[in-house]
Amino acid sequence: LMPLRSANAELVDNLFFLDGRAAISQQNISLSGPQAADNVNITGNRTEVKTYSVSPYLRQRFSNYASTEIRYTHDEVSTGGSGMSNSQADRIQLGLNSGSAFKTLGWGLNYSNQKLDYSNARTIDMETLSGNLRYLVSTRLNLIATSGYEKNNYLSTGVKPEGSFLSAGFSWAPAERTSITASAGRRF
């Protein structure tokens, strides 16, 4: 079995990057079956799982005013177990965030669009657009707020999984190695 392998490359200085990840492992199929931590005992409750991911992205900094990232990610998971779904996902992420020039009031805009395709089920689409603000109260305390809209097509009971969301809270760093972030909000 191959443990998780990952690689990161900077293809064009400070602009174009590539991340990759691959693994082959054994996983238990059912929680109600005999659980095995390794392949020493044959339980009939294990299957081989192969995963890989490739993610090219562009990252640009605009002095200390803002930074942006545009990323595409493709993931695949395949299993040898009967009744288990193989899947592949394609995701696009866009982000524009304030830099260190915005000490008192930081901001960010983010967009994500993901398509998950399961081999024996329907395709799930998820899309999110959000904005966030950070207000510096002191060197150790920030007020934070996020608002946005998300649209999903996964199966749900009750309310359609689509609508606006918002949250507000704080981020506190009482010591160099300690931080606490808390927020509350509403989601469709």
N, C-alpha and C positions, 0 to 999 in steps of 0.2 A: 504494500500500500504506500502511496505517495503522500507525505504530509503536505500541508498547505505551502505552496510556493508562490512568491509574489515578486514582481519586478516593477521598478519605476525608472523612467528614462526622460531626460530633458533633451528633446530632439532639436529645438531651436532655442538658443539662450534666452531665458526669461520670457518665453512666449508660448512654445508648443511642447506639450508633455504627453507621455503615454504611461498608463498604469495597466498592469496585467496580473492575473491571479489564477491558479489552477490547483485542484486537489482531487485525490481519489481516496475514499475512506469506506469503512464498513459502518453501517448504522442499524440500530434495532428498527424493525418494521412496525411492531405493535407494542403498545404499553402493557397490554394484558398478557403477552407472550413472555417466555423466559428471557430475562435481560442478561446480555453478555457484554462485558467491558472490553473483550478482545476476541481473537479468533481461536483461542485454545479449545474452548468447548463448542461443539457444533450444536446449536439450539434450533436451527430452522427458522429463526426469527431475525436473521440479519440479511442485508443486501448491500451490494456495492453502490456507492453514490459518487458520481463524477461531477465536478463543478468547474466552470471556468468563467472568467470575466475579462473583458478588454475595454479600456476607457481612454480614448484620446481627448485632450482638452487644450483650450487656449486660455492663458491667463495674462492679463495686462494690468500694470499699475500706472496710474496717472499721477506721477509725483506722489505727494502725500495727501492728495485730494480724494482719490477713489481708486478702487480696483474692480476688475470685472473677470468673470470666469464663464466660459461656454464649454459645456462638457457633454459628450455622448458616451453612454455605457451600454454594452451588450453583455448579458449574463445568460448562461445555460446551465441547467441541472438535469442530469439523466440518472435513472436508477434501474437496477436489475430486478426490482421487486414487482410481482404481479399486482395489479390493482393500484399501483402508484403512478402518479402523473409525472412525466417529464415536463420541463418548462423552459421557456426562454423569455427574456425581458429586454426591452429596448427603452432607454430613458434619455431624455434631453433635459439638461438643467442650465439655466441662465441666471447669473447673479451680478448685481451692481451694488457695491457697498462703499460707504464713506471711509476715508482714510484718516490718518492721525491729525490732519488739519482741522477736523471737526471734533475737537476735544469735548466741548460741552454738550452738543447735540449731534449724535451719530445717527445714521440712517442706512437702510438697505432695501433693495427691491429684488425679489426672487421669483422665478418661474420654473415649474417642473411639469413634464409630461411623460407619463410612463405607460407602456403597453405590455401586459403580461399575457402570454399565450401558453395555456396548459394543453398537453397532448390529448387528454380525454375530457376536457371541459371547455367552457366558453372563454373568450378573450376578455380581459379586464382592462379598462382604460381609466387612468387617474390623472387629473390635471389640477394644478394648484398655482395660484398667483397670490403673492403676499408682499406686504411692506412692513418694515419694523423701524421703531425709533428707540434710541437710548439716550437718556438724559443724565449727565454726570452731576450728582449731588455733592459728592466728595471723592477723594482719591480711592475710597474703598466702597462707595455706595452708588449704584446706578438704578434709575427707574427705567423699566422696559415696557414696551407695548408692541403688539403685533396685530395686524388686521389683514384680511384677505378673502379669497373666494376659492372654493374647491368644487370640482365636478367629478363624480365617479360613476361607473356603471356596474359595480358589483351587486350581487343579489342581496337584498336586505328586506327585513320586515318593517312595516311602518313607513316612516318618512323617507323620501327619496334621498340618497346619499349625495346631496348637492346643496350648496348655499354658502353664505358668508360665515366667517369666524372672526373672533377677536379675543385678545387676552391682554392683561396688564399685570405687572408685578415688579419685582426688584431683584438685583444681583448684588450680593454683599461679600466682600473679601476681607474678613477680619484679620487674616494673617497671610503671609506669603504663600503658604501651601494649603490654605483653606479657603473655600468659596461656597456660598450657598445661593442658589437661584430658586425663586418661587414665583409662580404666576397662577392666575385663575382667569377663566374666560367662558365663552359660549361658542359652541360649534353647532351648525345646523341641527 
